[in-house]
Amino acid sequence: MLPHSIVFKERKMALMKNKLVALKEKIVQPGRALSRRAFTKAAIMAPVAGTLAAGSWLAHPASAFAAAHVPAHRVHIDASVQNFHMIDAQRALVEGDDGNLWLEFGPFGIVPPARTLVVGSAPIQVPGLENRADFQFLSNTQQIVVLDDLVDELFLISLDNTVAIDHSVNSFQALSADQILVQGNDGKLWLEHGPFGTIIPPARVQIDANVQSFHALSADQILVRGNDNKLWLDHGPFGSIPPPRVQIDANVASFQALSTNQVLVKGVLDNKLWLTHGPFGSIPPARTLIDANVDRFQALSADQVFVQGTDRKLWLTHGPFGSVPPARVQIDTDVKDFEALSSTQVAVRGTDDNLWLVSAPFS
């Protein structure tokens, strides 16, 4: 267990005790959002392919498990899953309902799989309470950025060191181990620079204010959804509020940028999913309807989009778009959330919190 796990444990136990009274009257809906962050997980944590160097702390453990028998075209990764991120088809970051964050290794099929503890949590379970952590794997440095939602603190974790990046954090996106976008609980968005761990807050420049969600294409081009649900493309150099920017759309519930000229947008009022096209500046922008009654989505390209409907059915839709429903193939039902690795592999968490790796051919 890493050195900071004791700190996590003490903070979580103290804060959890303060929330017990409120939790007695809380009703948890099985279909509630993955976290308070409104943008798609895919937009922040795109799957990372590649292998790890021999001897790495994230390398596959020596022992392997034989795959158990599972239904055709899917294999069981884990159970009682609260949050997850697939690094590739053989590695996953998985947070359990006890708040522990694990790095899990294939071949999958036996639950729990071979795994290494990344972050320990309080040894206490409160029904209905999700001690969610958001996390991002950095392939170049083999580090993990972890946001503990209970204490709103952001950490950079490596084999022999754990450093605090910032506190009062609502969401983040790491561009590298030395450049991290941080949205504070006050709605201000910052680009923070390493080295981290010396002072809090670290060296940083403000990008925007009144931010509800964001997605950076680079350190100089950042999509920002404001508290008024207007979506903007902000441009550097940053430091002035508001920054140089152009409006993409209005009444936006969630979005995913494919480029500065192609952005998927789900509307606030009607749950319709659109592919918007630049040049931007006029509202509504040039756009093509992809699907309706959409809950979540993840685009692999402008022609391949995974869509989870409000009925919890998961589909892989294909262009050309414009007719509803589009050309599509169903992947699964009773889906709570998902993360696609490719057009032939997608990780699916069911409403029972079991996590599966589903592979084509889809039926």
C-alpha positions in Angstrom: 0.0 0.0 0.0 1.4 3.4 -0.9 2.3 5.8 1.9 -0.6 8.2 1.4 -3.2 5.5 1.9 -3.2 6.1 5.6 -3.9 9.8 5.0 -6.8 8.9 2.6 -8.2 6.5 5.3 -8.2 9.1 8.1 -9.7 11.8 5.9 -12.4 9.6 4.5 -13.4 8.2 7.8 -13.8 11.6 9.3 -15.8 13.0 6.4 -17.9 9.9 6.1 -19.0 10.2 9.7 -20.2 13.8 9.0 -22.3 12.6 6.1 -24.0 9.6 7.7 -27.1 11.6 8.9 -27.8 13.0 5.4 -27.3 9.6 3.9 -30.1 8.0 5.9 -32.6 9.9 3.9 -30.8 9.7 0.6 -32.3 7.6 -2.2 -29.7 6.4 -4.7 -31.1 6.0 -8.2 -29.4 3.1 -10.1 -29.2 5.3 -13.3 -27.5 8.3 -11.8 -24.5 9.9 -13.5 -21.1 8.3 -13.3 -19.9 11.3 -11.3 -20.7 15.0 -10.9 -18.4 15.7 -13.8 -20.8 16.3 -16.7 -18.6 15.5 -19.7 -17.9 12.0 -20.9 -15.2 9.9 -19.5 -14.0 9.1 -23.0 -13.3 12.8 -23.6 -10.8 12.9 -20.8 -9.3 9.4 -20.7 -8.9 8.1 -24.2 -7.8 4.5 -24.2 -4.0 4.1 -24.2 -2.5 1.3 -26.2 1.0 -0.1 -25.8 3.0 -2.3 -23.5 5.1 -1.6 -20.4 8.8 -2.0 -20.1 10.0 -5.1 -18.2 10.4 -4.5 -14.5 7.9 -1.6 -14.5 5.8 -1.3 -11.4 2.7 -1.6 -13.6 4.0 -4.7 -15.4 2.0 -7.9 -15.3 2.5 -10.0 -12.2 4.3 -13.3 -12.6 1.3 -15.4 -11.9 -1.6 -15.6 -14.4 -5.1 -16.8 -14.0 -7.0 -19.2 -16.4 -10.1 -17.7 -18.0 -13.3 -18.9 -16.6 -16.3 -19.9 -18.7 -18.4 -16.9 -19.6 -21.1 -16.2 -22.2 -20.0 -15.9 -25.8 -18.2 -12.7 -26.8 -17.6 -11.3 -23.3 -15.4 -12.0 -20.3 -15.9 -11.0 -16.7 -13.4 -8.4 -15.4 -14.6 -7.7 -11.9 -17.6 -7.3 -9.7 -18.9 -4.5 -7.3 -17.3 -1.9 -9.6 -17.9 1.8 -8.8 -15.7 3.3 -11.5 -13.2 2.1 -14.0 -10.8 3.0 -16.9 -9.5 0.6 -19.4 -5.8 1.2 -20.2 -6.0 -1.5 -22.8 -7.6 -5.0 -23.2 -5.3 -6.5 -20.6 -5.1 -3.7 -18.0 -7.8 -1.7 -16.2 -8.0 0.7 -13.3 -10.9 -0.4 -11.2 -12.4 1.3 -8.1 -14.5 -1.1 -6.0 -17.5 -0.2 -3.9 -15.2 -0.1 -0.8 -13.3 2.8 -2.4 -10.1 0.9 -3.1 -8.5 1.6 -6.4 -6.8 -1.4 -8.2 -4.7 -1.9 -11.2 -6.0 -5.1 -12.7 -4.4 -7.4 -15.2 -5.7 -9.9 -17.7 -6.3 -12.5 -18.8 -9.6 -11.8 -17.3 -12.3 -14.3 -16.3 -11.7 -15.0 -12.6 -13.1 -12.4 -10.1 -11.1 -10.7 -8.7 -8.4 -10.8 -11.3 -4.7 -10.5 -10.7 -4.3 -6.9 -9.4 -2.2 -4.4 -7.5 -3.5 -1.9 -5.0 -3.0 1.7 -6.1 -5.0 3.6 -3.4 -6.4 2.2 -0.2 -9.6 3.5 1.3 -11.4 3.5 4.6 -12.3 0.0 5.8 -15.9 1.0 6.2 -18.8 0.6 3.8 -21.9 2.9 4.0 -24.9 1.8 1.9 -25.6 4.3 -0.8 -22.4 6.2 -0.5 -20.0 6.3 -3.4 -16.5 7.4 -2.4 -15.7 8.0 -6.0 -12.2 8.7 -7.3 -11.6 9.9 -10.8 -8.3 8.8 -12.3 -6.2 9.0 -15.4 -3.3 6.8 -16.5 -0.2 8.5 -18.0 1.3 6.1 -20.4 4.6 7.9 -21.0 5.6 8.1 -17.3 3.5 5.2 -16.1 2.0 7.4 -13.4 -1.6 7.8 -12.3 -3.4 11.0 -11.5 -6.1 10.5 -8.9 -8.8 12.8 -7.7 -10.3 11.8 -4.4 -13.9 13.1 -4.6 -14.5 12.9 -0.9 -11.7 15.3 0.0 -11.4 17.0 -3.4 -7.7 16.6 -3.5 -5.6 15.8 -6.6 -2.6 13.5 -6.4 0.2 12.2 -8.7 1.0 8.6 -7.9 4.2 6.8 -9.0 6.0 3.7 -7.7 8.1 5.4 -5.0 6.4 8.7 -4.5 3.0 10.4 -4.1 2.7 14.1 -4.3 -0.3 16.4 -3.8 -1.1 18.6 -6.9 -3.9 20.8 -5.7 -7.0 20.9 -3.4 -10.6 22.0 -3.7 -10.6 20.3 -7.1 -13.8 19.4 -9.0 -12.3 17.8 -12.1 -9.1 17.6 -14.1 -7.4 16.5 -17.3 -3.7 15.7 -17.4 -1.9 16.6 -20.6 1.3 15.2 -19.2 2.9 14.6 -15.8 3.9 18.3 -15.8 0.8 19.9 -17.4 -2.7 19.4 -15.8 -5.9 21.3 -16.3 -7.7 21.7 -13.0 -11.2 22.9 -12.5 -11.7 24.2 -9.0 -14.9 23.9 -6.9 -15.3 27.6 -7.6 -15.7 27.0 -11.3 -12.4 28.5 -12.3 -10.3 26.5 -14.8 -6.5 26.6 -14.5 -3.6 25.2 -16.5 -1.2 24.0 -13.8 2.5 23.3 -14.3 5.0 21.0 -12.5 7.1 20.1 -10.7 4.3 19.3 -8.3 4.4 18.7 -4.6 6.3 21.8 -3.5 3.5 24.4 -3.1 -0.3 24.4 -3.4 -1.6 25.7 -5.6 1.3 25.1 -8.1 2.5 27.5 -10.8 -0.6 28.1 -13.0 -2.5 30.4 -15.4 -6.2 30.9 -15.4 -8.0 29.8 -18.5 -11.7 30.6 -17.8 -14.3 31.1 -15.1 -17.9 29.8 -14.4 -16.9 26.4 -16.0 -19.1 23.4 -15.7 -17.1 21.0 -17.8 -14.2 21.1 -20.3 -12.0 19.1 -22.7 -8.6 20.1 -23.8 -7.4 19.3 -27.3 -4.0 20.8 -26.4 -2.6 23.3 -24.0 -3.8 26.1 -26.3 -7.2 24.8 -27.5 -9.7 24.0 -24.8 -13.5 23.4 -25.1 -15.4 24.9 -22.2 -19.0 24.4 -21.2 -20.1 27.3 -19.0 -22.7 27.3 -16.2 -25.2 28.6 -18.7 -24.6 25.5 -20.9 -23.0 27.4 -23.7 -20.1 25.6 -25.3 -17.0 27.6 -26.3 -13.6 26.9 -28.0 -11.1 28.8 -25.9 -7.7 29.8 -27.5 -4.4 30.8 -25.9 -2.6 32.8 -24.9 -4.5 32.6 -21.6 -4.5 34.8 -18.6 -7.4 37.2 -19.4 -11.1 36.3 -18.5 -12.8 35.5 -20.7 -10.1 34.3 -23.1 -10.1 34.6 -26.9 -12.9 32.2 -27.9 -15.6 31.3 -30.3 -19.0 29.9 -29.4 -19.8 26.4 -30.7 -23.3 25.8 -29.5 -25.9 26.5 -26.7 -28.1 24.3 -24.4 -25.3 21.7 -24.2 -25.6 18.8 -21.8 -22.4 17.0 -22.7 -19.9 16.9 -25.6 -16.9 15.3 -27.1 -14.5 17.0 -29.4 -13.0 15.1 -32.3 -11.1 18.2 -33.5 -11.5 21.9 -33.5 -14.0 21.5 -36.4 -16.0 18.5 -35.3 -17.7 18.3 -32.0 -20.4 15.9 -30.8 -23.0 17.6 -28.7 -25.9 16.3 -26.7 -28.7 18.8 -26.0 -30.0 19.7 -22.6 -33.7 19.7 -23.5 -34.2 16.7 -25.9 -31.3 14.3 -25.4 -30.6 14.4 -29.1 -27.0 13.8 -30.2 -25.6 16.0 -33.0 -22.3 16.1 -34.9 -21.5 19.8 -35.3 -19.2 21.2 -37.9 -17.0 24.2 -38.1 -16.4 27.0 -38.8 -18.2 27.9 -35.6 -19.7 31.2 -34.5 -23.3 30.9 -35.5 -26.0 29.3 -33.2 -27.0 26.6 -34.0 -23.9 25.5 -35.9 -23.9 23.4 -39.0 -24.8 20.0 -37.7 -26.0 16.4 -38.5 -28.4 14.4 -36.2 -26.8 11.2 -35.0 -29.4 9.7 -32.6 -32.2 10.6 -30.1 -33.0 9.5 -26.6 -29.3 9.4 -25.8 -27.9 9.0 -22.3 -24.1 8.5 -22.9 -21.9 8.4 -26.0 -18.4 7.9 -27.2 -17.2 8.6 -30.7 -14.3 6.7 -32.2 -14.6 8.9 -35.3 -17.2 11.0 -37.1 -18.6 7.7 -38.6 -18.5 5.4 -35.6 -20.3 6.4 -32.3 -21.1 4.2 -29.4 -24.5 5.3 -28.0 -26.1 4.3 -24.7 -29.8 5.1 -24.8 -32.0 6.3 -22.0 -33.4 2.7 -22.0 -29.9 1.5 -21.0 -29.3 -0.3 -24.3 -25.8 0.1 -25.8 -25.4 0.4 -29.6 -22.6 0.9 -32.1 -23.9 3.4 -34.6 -22.5 3.9 -38.1 -22.6 6.8 -40.5 -23.7 8.4 -42.8 -25.9 10.0 -40.2 -29.1 12.1 -40.6 -31.8 9.5 -40.0 -33.0 8.3 -36.6 -32.3 5.6 -35.6 -29.1 5.4 -37.6 -27.5 2.2 -38.9 -26.5 0.3 -35.8 -25.8 -3.0 -34.0 -26.8 -3.6 -30.4 -24.0 -4.5 -28.0 -25.7 -5.0 -24.6 -28.6 -4.1 -22.3 -29.0 -3.0 -18.7 -25.8 -0.8 -19.1 -24.8 1.6 -16.4 -21.8 3.0 -18.3 -19.1 1.9 -20.8 -15.8 2.6 -22.3 -14.9 1.6 -25.8 -11.4 0.5 -26.7 -12.1 0.1 -30.4 -15.0 -0.7 -32.7 -14.6 -4.4 -31.7 -14.0 -4.2 -27.9 -15.9 -2.3 -25.3 -15.9 -2.5 -21.5 -19.4 -2.5 -20.1 -20.5 -2.0 -16.5 -24.0 -3.3 -15.9 -26.7 -2.1 -13.6 -25.5 -4.8 -11.2 -22.0 -3.2 -11.1 -20.4 -6.2 -12.9 -17.7 -5.1 -15.4 -17.3 -7.1 -18.6 -15.1 -6.8 -21.7 -17.4 -7.4 -24.7 -15.9 -8.3 -28.1 -17.3 -8.4 -31.6 -19.1 -9.9 -33.4 -21.9 -8.0 -31.6 -25.4 -9.4 -31.8 
